[in-house]
Amino acid sequence: MKAYRLTRPGWDDTFMQVARVISNRSTCLRRKVGAVLVKDKHIIATGYNGAPTGLPHCTQCLREELKVPSGERHEICRAVHAEQNVIIQAALHGRDTKGAEIYVTCFPCVICAKILVNAGIRRVVYEDIYPDDLAMDILKNGGVLVENYSTRQSGCR
């Protein structure tokens, strides 16, 4: 009888796949981002970017119309970022974030980096590059391990 070897994705692969699926819920017209918050290999919350709960979804993007470069003028966007939403969801459901890991389809902006440090996130695994040197500096100085899922290169510790 022929023996079959079971192959399955590793944890990072699994959680990044979930983040990709969650990004499909995004209502942002500019960029769809998904995030998964994990602690002890268990998903404790998910989030995606879009309008705050109960508010209408965007039908136009003011930042696109004004040709605002990526990473600038966050205050004129109505969307809550995926990283912010995942922390909010954890808080709403009484989940402890200290020591958790986040899998996100795009590197966090500086605002999200500050929130992740304050939430006690120990590791960020991101897929798409979003160049934000200040965000990287905040994560590094906050003791957060940062890994690019696409290249599997570690940094920031």
Backbone bond lengths (Angstrom), bond angles and torsions (degrees), N, CA, C in turn:
res aa  C-N    CA-C-N  psi(-1)  N-CA   C-N-CA  omega(-1)  CA-C   N-CA-C  phi
1 M - - - 1.446 - - 1.528 108.88 -
2 K 1.326 116.45 134.96 1.453 121.92 -178.69 1.530 110.47 -80.35
3 A 1.322 115.24 131.13 1.464 120.05 178.87 1.532 109.14 -84.84
4 Y 1.304 116.14 136.81 1.459 121.58 177.28 1.510 109.11 -107.36
5 R 1.289 113.44 138.21 1.451 118.96 179.16 1.520 108.90 -102.40
6 L 1.296 116.13 125.10 1.453 121.78 179.66 1.525 109.32 -77.37
7 T 1.303 116.31 124.44 1.457 120.01 173.86 1.516 107.45 -116.52
8 R 1.275 115.22 138.71 1.455 120.61 178.36 1.507 108.82 -148.74
9 P 1.320 116.96 159.70 1.466 119.24 -177.87 1.529 111.58 -68.56
10 G 1.321 114.88 152.07 1.461 120.44 174.95 1.524 109.68 -73.60
11 W 1.324 116.00 175.18 1.463 120.39 -177.96 1.520 112.30 -62.31
12 D 1.345 117.68 -45.65 1.465 119.40 179.34 1.528 110.82 -58.76
13 D 1.330 116.40 -43.44 1.465 120.32 178.84 1.526 110.95 -62.22
14 T 1.298 116.05 -43.92 1.467 120.96 -178.96 1.519 111.43 -62.43
15 F 1.334 116.91 -49.06 1.460 119.62 -176.76 1.533 111.98 -69.96
16 M 1.335 117.03 -32.45 1.468 118.53 176.55 1.521 110.03 -69.49
17 Q 1.317 117.65 -36.50 1.469 120.13 175.96 1.527 110.53 -61.86
18 V 1.316 116.84 -40.35 1.472 120.52 177.55 1.531 109.67 -63.69
19 A 1.331 117.21 -42.66 1.471 120.19 178.67 1.527 110.86 -59.91
20 R 1.325 116.93 -40.24 1.466 120.59 177.60 1.528 111.28 -62.43
21 V 1.317 115.95 -43.46 1.467 119.63 179.01 1.529 110.02 -63.80
22 I 1.322 117.36 -44.47 1.467 121.63 179.71 1.530 110.98 -61.54
23 S 1.330 117.68 -33.82 1.477 120.41 -179.94 1.528 111.72 -60.07
24 N 1.326 117.10 -24.10 1.464 120.54 178.32 1.522 112.84 -65.81
25 R 1.321 117.89 -18.30 1.465 122.24 177.11 1.521 112.11 -79.46
26 S 1.319 117.41 -13.05 1.460 121.89 -177.51 1.523 111.39 -57.91
27 T 1.320 114.58 141.89 1.459 120.13 175.88 1.528 111.64 -109.31
28 C 1.318 116.74 5.72 1.464 121.43 179.42 1.527 109.70 -69.87
29 L 1.311 116.69 136.07 1.456 121.63 -179.51 1.529 112.05 -82.68
30 R 1.320 116.77 -19.22 1.464 120.80 -173.95 1.524 113.47 -94.70
31 R 1.328 116.87 -42.94 1.467 120.93 -175.47 1.526 108.74 -154.01
32 K 1.311 116.51 129.74 1.466 121.42 178.47 1.522 108.69 -98.93
33 V 1.345 115.54 120.05 1.459 121.32 -176.51 1.526 109.13 -127.60
34 G 1.319 115.64 137.71 1.455 121.87 175.53 1.514 110.41 -123.20
35 A 1.323 116.10 150.08 1.462 121.49 -179.88 1.520 109.84 -139.62
36 V 1.325 115.17 144.88 1.459 122.36 177.10 1.520 107.54 -130.74
37 L 1.319 115.60 127.40 1.457 121.30 178.04 1.523 108.07 -101.35
38 V 1.327 115.39 127.17 1.464 121.92 -171.79 1.523 109.91 -127.97
39 K 1.321 114.81 137.92 1.459 120.05 174.48 1.524 107.92 -138.41
40 D 1.311 115.62 128.01 1.473 121.22 -178.97 1.531 111.56 52.80
41 K 1.329 115.21 43.04 1.471 123.27 178.02 1.527 113.87 63.56
42 H 1.326 116.58 22.87 1.463 121.73 176.60 1.531 108.88 -124.04
43 I 1.306 116.06 135.12 1.463 120.78 177.34 1.519 108.58 -72.52
44 I 1.330 115.96 124.62 1.469 119.34 178.69 1.521 112.10 -106.29
45 A 1.333 117.97 -19.28 1.466 120.46 176.96 1.525 109.18 -167.97
46 T 1.321 114.77 158.36 1.464 121.62 173.95 1.521 108.04 -130.77
47 G 1.323 115.49 158.66 1.461 120.15 177.79 1.507 111.13 -156.94
48 Y 1.305 115.15 157.76 1.466 122.28 176.31 1.515 107.54 -146.09
49 N 1.322 116.42 164.39 1.456 119.12 -177.39 1.526 111.01 -88.59
50 G 1.315 114.07 141.84 1.451 120.37 179.54 1.512 110.54 169.73
51 A 1.317 114.82 -179.73 1.467 121.27 -178.57 1.528 110.33 -61.43
52 P 1.336 116.71 150.90 1.463 119.61 176.93 1.532 111.73 -57.67
53 T 1.311 115.60 154.23 1.453 122.38 -178.48 1.529 111.31 -51.17
54 G 1.322 115.03 130.45 1.453 120.91 176.64 1.519 115.41 85.78
55 L 1.323 117.51 -11.17 1.457 120.45 178.70 1.520 109.35 -91.99
56 P 1.320 117.02 152.59 1.469 119.16 178.91 1.529 111.13 -62.40
57 H 1.313 115.37 148.67 1.457 120.24 176.09 1.523 109.41 -71.62
58 C 1.303 115.54 157.90 1.462 120.57 179.70 1.536 110.39 -65.76
59 T 1.306 115.06 139.85 1.467 120.58 173.83 1.522 110.40 -113.79
60 Q 1.322 115.50 -11.30 1.453 122.18 174.17 1.517 107.72 -150.79
61 C 1.320 116.35 157.94 1.465 120.86 -178.27 1.519 108.73 -113.14
62 L 1.322 115.73 107.75 1.458 121.06 -179.66 1.528 111.35 -60.81
63 R 1.327 117.33 -37.43 1.458 120.58 179.82 1.521 110.79 -65.08
64 E 1.333 117.59 -36.84 1.474 121.12 176.20 1.518 110.23 -67.52
65 E 1.335 116.39 -45.76 1.464 120.89 -178.72 1.525 111.66 -60.11
66 L 1.333 116.14 -38.60 1.467 121.37 179.97 1.522 112.52 -85.98
67 K 1.334 116.59 0.07 1.461 123.09 -179.22 1.539 111.96 55.98
68 V 1.333 114.78 42.27 1.457 120.99 178.38 1.530 107.81 -75.85
69 P 1.329 117.54 125.66 1.477 119.71 178.91 1.522 111.70 -61.71
70 S 1.304 115.05 151.56 1.455 121.19 177.45 1.523 109.71 -55.91
71 G 1.312 116.09 136.39 1.454 121.11 177.85 1.513 114.69 90.66
72 E 1.324 117.53 -1.11 1.463 120.52 -178.81 1.515 110.95 -118.97
73 R 1.325 115.13 154.11 1.467 123.52 174.31 1.527 113.85 55.11
74 H 1.313 116.29 46.34 1.474 121.28 179.31 1.530 111.73 -56.67
75 E 1.323 116.10 -28.74 1.461 119.85 -173.91 1.529 113.59 -67.04
76 I 1.337 118.38 -18.39 1.461 118.61 179.77 1.529 112.39 -93.89
77 C 1.315 116.30 5.36 1.467 121.61 177.51 1.524 108.53 -100.66
78 R 1.311 117.14 134.83 1.467 120.52 -179.29 1.528 112.89 -82.65
79 A 1.315 117.86 -12.03 1.466 120.86 -175.48 1.524 112.33 -73.67
80 V 1.320 113.99 143.78 1.463 121.98 168.74 1.519 105.07 -93.01
81 H 1.338 116.88 132.55 1.456 120.42 -177.17 1.528 111.34 -70.42
82 A 1.324 115.76 155.44 1.468 122.05 -178.72 1.526 111.09 -57.83
83 E 1.329 117.31 -42.08 1.466 121.20 -179.27 1.534 110.32 -65.02
84 Q 1.319 115.99 -38.73 1.467 119.99 177.54 1.519 109.76 -66.26
85 N 1.313 116.52 -45.00 1.464 120.59 -179.25 1.522 112.50 -63.26
86 V 1.335 117.73 -37.37 1.464 119.11 -178.92 1.531 110.53 -68.35
87 I 1.318 117.97 -36.43 1.467 121.66 176.89 1.530 109.38 -69.11
88 I 1.321 116.92 -41.57 1.469 121.41 178.07 1.525 110.31 -61.38
89 Q 1.329 116.81 -45.36 1.465 120.35 179.72 1.530 111.15 -62.13
90 A 1.313 116.36 -40.77 1.466 119.40 177.68 1.534 109.99 -61.08
91 A 1.327 116.57 -44.16 1.468 120.75 -179.92 1.530 111.24 -64.68
92 L 1.325 117.29 -43.70 1.466 121.21 -179.48 1.528 112.23 -61.11
93 H 1.330 116.07 -29.73 1.460 120.49 -177.60 1.532 112.79 -104.78
94 G 1.343 116.24 13.41 1.459 120.87 174.31 1.515 115.01 67.77
95 R 1.314 117.30 31.82 1.467 121.43 -179.20 1.520 110.27 -96.41
96 D 1.312 116.64 132.82 1.462 123.00 178.11 1.526 109.45 -75.99
97 T 1.327 117.17 128.40 1.463 121.36 -178.98 1.526 113.16 -98.68
98 K 1.311 117.15 -12.41 1.471 119.67 -177.14 1.521 110.06 -62.27
99 G 1.342 115.78 124.65 1.449 121.85 179.20 1.521 113.95 84.77
100 A 1.319 117.37 4.23 1.465 120.96 -179.25 1.528 111.19 -80.68
101 E 1.321 114.49 167.07 1.460 122.93 176.01 1.518 107.62 -115.71
102 I 1.334 115.94 149.07 1.448 120.15 175.94 1.524 109.13 -122.34
103 Y 1.312 115.33 134.60 1.461 123.18 174.32 1.507 105.52 -110.31
104 V 1.327 116.36 122.18 1.455 120.29 -174.85 1.525 109.34 -136.45
105 T 1.309 116.03 142.31 1.465 120.47 -174.64 1.523 112.94 -75.24
106 C 1.316 117.94 -9.53 1.467 121.51 178.78 1.531 108.86 -145.58
107 F 1.321 117.17 142.31 1.463 121.63 179.49 1.528 110.41 -55.04
108 P 1.323 118.44 137.83 1.468 121.42 -177.88 1.528 113.74 -66.09
109 C 1.311 115.28 147.20 1.461 121.39 172.93 1.531 108.25 -76.77
110 V 1.317 117.05 175.57 1.461 121.46 -177.61 1.528 111.59 -64.15
111 I 1.317 117.74 -37.21 1.464 120.61 179.71 1.528 109.58 -63.88
112 C 1.314 116.25 -46.74 1.464 120.51 179.66 1.522 111.46 -66.71
113 A 1.324 117.43 -36.22 1.465 120.75 178.38 1.529 110.44 -58.96
114 K 1.315 117.01 -42.77 1.465 120.49 178.91 1.525 111.07 -64.06
115 I 1.310 116.53 -41.26 1.470 120.91 178.88 1.521 110.33 -64.63
116 L 1.325 117.06 -42.74 1.471 120.52 -178.92 1.529 111.39 -63.99
117 V 1.328 117.17 -41.07 1.470 120.22 177.35 1.522 109.82 -62.06
118 N 1.331 116.88 -47.25 1.464 120.05 -178.46 1.523 112.80 -67.84
119 A 1.328 117.75 -25.03 1.468 121.47 178.55 1.529 111.56 -81.23
120 G 1.341 117.05 -5.19 1.466 120.50 177.82 1.518 114.08 81.52
121 I 1.334 117.08 20.84 1.460 120.63 178.52 1.524 108.17 -66.18
122 R 1.339 117.40 132.76 1.464 120.51 -176.74 1.519 113.10 -98.96
123 R 1.345 116.85 -19.34 1.464 119.71 -175.91 1.525 109.47 -149.50
124 V 1.335 114.98 135.35 1.461 122.32 174.80 1.525 107.50 -117.93
125 V 1.320 116.40 124.32 1.464 121.94 174.42 1.524 105.30 -115.55
126 Y 1.337 116.27 117.55 1.460 120.24 -176.61 1.520 109.77 -122.96
127 E 1.341 114.85 158.43 1.456 119.39 -178.50 1.529 111.95 -104.77
128 D 1.305 118.00 -65.57 1.466 120.70 -176.88 1.522 110.83 -84.98
129 I 1.304 114.70 143.41 1.462 120.75 -179.66 1.520 110.01 -78.93
130 Y 1.304 114.98 137.14 1.465 123.48 175.49 1.523 103.65 -136.79
131 P 1.326 116.80 99.27 1.473 118.82 -171.46 1.526 112.65 -66.66
132 D 1.303 115.60 110.97 1.456 121.58 178.09 1.524 107.35 -146.90
133 D 1.327 115.09 92.24 1.461 120.40 -176.74 1.525 112.70 -61.50
134 L 1.327 116.45 -36.63 1.460 119.25 -179.88 1.528 110.48 -66.83
135 A 1.322 117.35 -40.22 1.468 120.55 177.10 1.531 110.04 -60.81
136 M 1.320 117.13 -44.16 1.462 120.82 179.25 1.523 110.28 -62.25
137 D 1.321 116.66 -41.57 1.465 121.35 179.67 1.529 110.66 -63.52
138 I 1.323 116.98 -42.50 1.468 120.85 179.40 1.527 110.24 -63.66
139 L 1.318 116.91 -45.65 1.459 119.92 179.27 1.529 110.72 -62.41
140 K 1.331 116.36 -44.20 1.468 120.97 179.95 1.520 110.98 -60.71
141 N 1.323 116.49 -50.24 1.460 120.31 -178.96 1.523 112.48 -69.38
142 G 1.327 116.45 -20.61 1.456 121.02 177.02 1.517 112.95 -85.14
143 G 1.341 117.06 1.63 1.460 120.90 177.69 1.520 114.51 77.45
144 V 1.333 116.47 21.44 1.459 121.06 -178.70 1.525 109.76 -92.34
145 L 1.309 116.82 130.78 1.455 122.02 174.47 1.525 107.54 -78.65
146 V 1.328 117.06 129.25 1.461 121.64 -178.34 1.517 108.73 -120.13
147 E 1.333 116.47 128.62 1.457 121.26 -179.86 1.517 110.01 -130.68
148 N 1.328 115.15 132.52 1.459 121.08 173.43 1.519 107.00 -84.63
149 Y 1.309 116.65 112.89 1.459 121.72 -177.89 1.524 111.61 -60.38
150 S 1.324 116.25 -37.61 1.470 120.73 -176.50 1.520 112.77 -66.55
151 T 1.321 116.82 -35.10 1.463 119.83 -177.60 1.517 112.59 -108.75
152 R 1.329 115.90 -11.66 1.461 121.56 -178.07 1.519 112.75 57.08
153 Q 1.337 115.32 32.37 1.455 119.44 176.33 1.521 108.36 -98.39
154 S 1.291 115.66 132.97 1.456 119.66 178.65 1.519 109.97 -92.97
155 G 1.282 114.80 152.12 1.446 120.35 176.04 1.500 109.64 -153.12
156 C 1.293 116.60 -173.57 1.466 123.31 170.20 1.500 115.53 53.18
157 R 1.214 121.51 68.32 1.449 117.31 165.90 1.493 111.58 -147.38
